Structure formats: structure tokens, C-alpha cells
């Protein structure tokens, strides 16, 4: 009984964290920074199956902020993937306990 309740609590915590990471990922830009002519930067990403380029400019502060956000998004995506794998294991354990 104690193990069952611990696993259920972990499943709830895991689900909440998955939702939290998905929300954080939505707020961050996706894609990658592309430099053209060693001066101008563009944010390249896919939207509805099409490749889009958004002009970022030359501003070093803005470029470094976007790079940081892209790295943060990549980190969150790795954490989300690990949480989803953990969620699968938790559900298998719960099925075996029932």
C-alpha cells in the first residue's frame, strides 16, 4: 500500500512537471540562428511545414539573448523527454501493482 501511494504521488508530480516544461518551451523561440554575410543574423525555424526566417539584426545583446533562449529551450526539451520516459516507467509499475 505504501509503495502504491508513493508511486501515485510520483506520477502526479511527474505530470505536473511535464505540463510546466511544456509551458516553458512554448514561451521560448524555436529554430536556430543563421549568420549571413558575417553581419546579419536570422532566426530560422519551421512553421506549418514551411521554413521561415525572421530578421534578428546586428545587435550583439539581442543575438546573445536569443542564443541563450535557444540553449535553454534545448535543455528543457531534454528534461521533458526524460520526464516522459520516466512517466512510462511509472505507469508500467502502477499497472503491475494493480
QUIVENMO-V957761 format. One record per backbone hydrogen bond with DSSP energy under -0.5 kcal/mol. NH is the residue of the N-H (numbers start at 0). CO is the residue of the C=O. If there is no record, write none. Layout:
NH CO
NH CO
//
This chain:
4 0
5 1
6 2
7 3
8 4
9 5
10 6
11 7
12 8
13 9
14 10
15 11
16 12
17 13
18 14
19 15
20 16
21 17
22 18
23 19
24 20
25 21
26 22
27 23
27 24
31 43
33 41
35 33
35 39
38 35
39 35
40 56
41 33
42 53
43 31
43 41
44 51
46 49
49 46
51 44
53 42
55 40
56 40
62 58
63 59
64 60
65 61
66 62
67 63
68 64
69 65
70 66
71 67
72 68
73 69
74 70
75 71
76 72
77 73
78 74
79 75
80 76
81 77
82 78
83 79
84 80
85 81
86 82
87 83
88 84
89 85
90 86
91 87
92 88
93 89
94 90
95 91
96 92
97 93
//
